[in-house]
Amino acid sequence: MRAQELASDSRAAVDNDAAASIVVYTAITAGYDDLREPPPRALPGAQFVAFLAAPQASPTWRTQPLYAGFDDPTRNAKIHKILPHRFFPAARYSLWLDGSVSIRGECGLDELVERYLADCDLAVFQHRVRTCVYQEASVCLQRGLDDANLIWRQVCGYAQEGYPSNAGLGECSV
């Protein structure tokens, strides 16, 4: 199934009638994480959607089956991560959380949106260790996180297009 078809099929998971302006979403594959319940301050005005490989009970998260079109569980989760506009077309804002991430802090999600997205379309954390996509590729190669040839082709493509080193790197768990 193509990603566009997947997104169309999954729209039923979102309560469009509620017209939540913020959708918080996650995907958990291969029993890697457990759903983490958000604090009460995060609930107003937001919907919580979890794409899961195996059912997990939750009073907050609306669960949806995980797309399993890839042989790699990581890619099965990432398809949800990168297509929020397809999965949640009625949402004004979407907030991805890796399964290992918990919402913390004293303010609500609406305040975070106002603070960080008032003049931006996208907000990410700065990577806490690396400053460069080439450094990240090196770590991925060392750790065997994906096919080495695939990583090399991607990095060589960046270099051929003139992408500079040390141009910054996002920590995209949120």
C-alpha positions as CSV (number, residue, x, y, z in Angstrom):
1,M,0.0,0.0,0.0
2,R,1.4,3.4,-0.9
3,A,1.8,6.0,1.8
4,Q,-1.0,8.2,0.4
5,E,-3.4,5.3,0.5
6,L,-2.3,4.5,4.0
7,A,-2.9,8.1,5.1
8,S,-6.4,8.1,3.5
9,D,-7.3,4.9,5.3
10,S,-6.1,6.1,8.7
11,R,-8.0,9.4,8.7
12,A,-10.8,7.6,10.6
13,A,-8.5,7.5,13.6
14,V,-8.8,11.3,14.0
15,D,-12.0,12.8,15.4
16,N,-12.5,15.5,12.8
17,D,-15.8,16.5,14.5
18,A,-13.9,17.6,17.6
19,A,-11.8,19.9,15.4
20,A,-8.8,19.7,17.7
21,S,-6.2,22.3,16.7
22,I,-3.4,20.1,18.0
23,V,-2.9,16.4,17.3
24,V,-0.2,14.6,19.3
25,Y,0.9,11.4,17.7
26,T,3.3,8.5,18.1
27,A,4.1,5.1,16.6
28,I,5.3,2.1,18.5
29,T,6.7,-0.9,16.7
30,A,7.9,-4.3,17.8
31,G,7.1,-3.8,21.5
32,Y,9.9,-1.2,21.7
33,D,8.1,1.2,24.0
34,D,4.9,1.6,26.0
35,L,2.5,4.5,25.6
36,R,3.2,7.2,28.0
37,E,0.2,9.1,29.4
38,P,0.4,12.8,29.1
39,P,-0.1,15.1,32.1
40,P,-3.5,16.7,32.5
41,R,-2.3,20.1,31.4
42,A,-1.5,18.7,28.0
43,L,-5.0,17.4,27.3
44,P,-7.2,20.5,26.6
45,G,-7.6,21.2,22.9
46,A,-5.5,18.2,21.8
47,Q,-6.2,14.8,20.4
48,F,-3.7,11.9,21.0
49,V,-3.3,9.3,18.4
50,A,-1.0,6.2,18.7
51,F,-0.2,4.0,15.7
52,L,0.6,0.6,17.3
53,A,1.9,-2.7,16.2
54,A,0.2,-4.4,19.2
55,P,-2.8,-3.0,21.1
56,Q,-2.2,-1.1,24.3
57,A,-4.9,0.2,26.6
58,S,-5.0,3.9,27.2
59,P,-7.5,6.4,28.6
60,T,-6.0,9.2,26.5
61,W,-4.6,7.8,23.3
62,R,-6.8,6.8,20.4
63,T,-5.1,3.8,18.9
64,Q,-4.8,2.9,15.3
65,P,-3.1,-0.1,13.7
66,L,0.5,0.6,12.6
67,Y,1.4,0.4,8.9
68,A,3.5,-2.7,8.4
69,G,4.5,-2.3,4.7
70,F,8.2,-2.3,5.3
71,D,10.4,-5.2,6.5
72,D,12.0,-2.7,9.0
73,P,9.9,-1.7,12.1
74,T,11.7,1.6,12.2
75,R,10.5,2.5,8.7
76,N,7.0,1.4,9.7
77,A,7.0,3.9,12.5
78,K,8.6,6.7,10.5
79,I,6.0,6.7,7.8
80,H,3.6,8.1,10.4
81,K,6.2,10.5,11.7
82,I,6.8,12.2,8.3
83,L,3.2,12.4,7.0
84,P,1.2,14.3,9.6
85,H,-0.4,16.4,6.9
86,R,-1.8,13.2,5.3
87,F,-2.9,11.5,8.5
88,F,-4.4,14.6,10.2
89,P,-5.5,17.0,7.4
90,A,-8.0,18.8,9.7
91,A,-5.4,19.5,12.4
92,R,-3.8,23.0,12.5
93,Y,-0.7,21.7,14.4
94,S,0.8,18.3,14.9
95,L,3.3,17.2,17.5
96,W,5.2,14.0,17.0
97,L,6.6,12.1,20.1
98,D,8.9,9.2,19.8
99,G,7.6,6.3,22.0
100,S,10.4,7.0,24.5
101,V,9.4,10.6,25.0
102,S,7.1,12.0,27.8
103,I,5.5,15.4,27.8
104,R,7.0,17.5,30.6
105,G,7.1,21.1,31.7
106,E,4.6,23.4,33.3
107,C,2.8,24.9,30.3
108,G,0.1,23.4,28.1
109,L,0.5,22.5,24.5
110,D,-1.4,25.6,23.3
111,E,1.2,27.7,25.0
112,L,4.0,25.8,23.4
113,V,2.4,26.3,20.0
114,E,2.0,30.0,20.6
115,R,5.6,30.3,21.8
116,Y,7.4,28.3,19.2
117,L,5.2,28.2,16.1
118,A,3.8,31.8,16.0
119,D,6.2,32.7,13.2
120,C,7.4,29.3,12.1
121,D,6.1,26.2,10.3
122,L,8.4,23.7,12.0
123,A,10.2,23.6,15.4
124,V,12.8,21.0,16.4
125,F,15.3,20.7,19.1
126,Q,19.0,21.3,18.3
127,H,20.9,18.0,18.4
128,R,22.6,17.9,21.8
129,V,25.8,16.2,20.5
130,R,26.3,16.6,16.7
131,T,26.2,19.6,14.5
132,C,26.2,18.0,11.1
133,V,24.3,15.5,8.9
134,Y,27.6,14.1,7.9
135,Q,28.5,13.4,11.5
136,E,25.1,11.8,12.0
137,A,25.7,9.6,9.0
138,S,29.1,8.5,10.4
139,V,27.4,7.5,13.7
140,C,24.7,5.6,11.8
141,L,27.3,3.7,9.9
142,Q,29.3,2.9,13.0
143,R,26.2,1.6,14.8
144,G,24.9,-0.3,11.8
145,L,21.5,1.6,12.0
146,D,20.8,1.0,8.3
147,D,22.2,-0.4,5.1
148,A,25.7,1.1,4.7
149,N,25.3,1.5,0.9
150,L,22.0,3.4,1.4
151,I,23.6,5.8,3.9
152,W,26.6,6.4,1.7
153,R,24.3,7.1,-1.4
154,Q,22.3,9.6,0.7
155,V,25.3,11.4,2.1
156,C,27.0,11.5,-1.3
157,G,23.9,13.0,-2.8
158,Y,24.0,15.8,-0.1
159,A,27.6,16.5,-0.9
160,Q,27.0,16.5,-4.7
161,E,24.2,19.1,-4.2
162,G,26.6,21.2,-2.2
163,Y,25.0,20.7,1.3
164,P,27.6,22.3,3.7
165,S,29.1,20.5,6.7
166,N,28.3,21.8,10.2
167,A,25.0,23.4,9.0
168,G,23.2,22.2,12.1
169,L,21.3,19.1,13.0
170,G,17.9,18.6,14.6
171,E,17.1,16.2,17.4
172,C,13.8,14.9,15.9
173,S,12.4,12.7,18.7
174,V,9.8,15.5,19.1
